[in-house]
């Protein structure tokens, strides 16, 4: 078993909280930590409308714009490339509808941003 840093353990806990929250909101888990050399998607969920790619961000302090603001343009591009790879692998050229959400934790509060980008 690999050792996890305190920051990684906090991230794992935030992912678990986000997952429990989203399941409570009616979404179903498809895959956790979907990754390739292109990037990683924290949670792949399904709702009535289709596939939901979820980025989970957590910050103990809201300096520098908070957790949601940390999903910058470069991070969005990596998530989109990984999502394209994931969709191609599973659905070929017949993709179901999808969207990108962010679950941001600032000072322990969750902010679910649907269709964040």
N, C-alpha and C positions, 0 to 999 in steps of 0.2 A: 504494500500500500504506500502510495506517495504521501509525503508530508505536505500539508497545505499551510501557507502563511496565514497570519491573522486576517489580512486583507482578502485572501481567497476564501477563507472560511466565512467572512461577512458576506461576500458575494454569493456563496453557496446558500447561505441562510436567506438572503434577499430573493434568490431564485425560487427557493422553496416557498417562501411567503407569497410571491407573485403567483406561483402555480396554484396554491391553495385558493387564493383570491379569485383567479380567473375561472377555476373549476366551480367555485361558488357562484360565479356569474353566468354559468351555463356553457363554458367552453370545455372541450375535451382535449387532453394531451395526445399529441401524435408522436412527438420526439423531443427529447431534452438534449441540449448541447449538440445540435447538428453541426458538423464541421468538416472542413476539407482544407486544403492549402489556401483556399480563397478567403476563408474566414470562419466565424462561428456564429450560429444563431442560438440564443439562450433557450428559447422555447418555441416549438412549432405546435400550434393549437388548431382546432377546428371548431367553427361555430356554424350556425345555420346558413350563413352567407358564403362560407368557403374556408380557405386556409388563412391562418393568422400567424405571422412571424413576429415574435415578441422579443424586444431587447429590454433587459432588466438592468437598471442603473441604480446605484445606491451611493449616497454621500452622507457622511456624518454631519457635515457643515454645508451651508448653502452659499458659501463664498464662491465667487467666480461663476455665478449663474445657476448653481444647483445641479441635480442629477440629470434632469431632462436636457439641459443645455449642453451636457457633455457628449451628446450624440451629435457630433459635428458632421460636416459634409463628407469627410474621408470615411468615417465610421458608417454613414448611410450607404456610401458606394460599396464598401466591403459587404455589408449586410445584403444589399441588392444582388451583388454577384453571387454570393453563397445561396441566396434564395432561388436565383435562376438555375443554378446547378442542381439544387435540391428538387425543384419542380421538374426539370428536364429528366432527372434520374427516375422520378416516380410516375410522371404523367406524359413524358414525351412532348409532343407538340400540341397536346389538348389539355391545357391548364384549366383548373377550376379558378374562380375568382379568388383573389388574395389581397391582403393588406398588411401594412407594417404598423405595429403598435409599440408603445414604450410604456413600461411600468417603472416609474421613477419613485424612489424612496428618498425623501429628504427629512432628516430628523425623525425617522421612524414612520412618517406618514406616506401612504401610497397615493400616487397620482397616475391613473390609467389614462393614457392618451391614445385614443383609437384613431387609426389612420394618421399617425404622426408624420409620415412622409410617404 
